[in-house]
Amino acid sequence: MNPIVDEVRREYGGKVSFEYVNMDDRSGREKATELGIIGYPNILLLTSEGKEYRVLKGVVPKETLARELDELLAREAQ
């Protein structure tokens, strides 16, 4: 999943922020619990206010991730 997310992160530049949560370490598990993530891979999309917008579960194609980000950015621009 990381190569897909890394590519999308480069393409979206400063438009969105990305944070990886590594569930193999304690701080990552704590953050995952805080966000309600119980398995992986998961991509949690949050609004600029930090509210959950959508959760993408499992491996998602780059096109799906980009479409979801475009929808979120359009929503945020309103």
Number of C-alpha atoms within 10 A of each C-alpha: 14 10 9 15 18 12 11 18 16 9 11 13 9 9 9 15 11 13 7 10 18 14 18 8 9 10 12 14 16 15 15 18 13 9 11 10 19 11 11 15 16 17 21 16 20 16 14 13 7 8 9 12 12 14 13 15 13 12 14 15 11 16 11 11 18 17 11 17 19 13 12 18 15 10 10 11 7 5
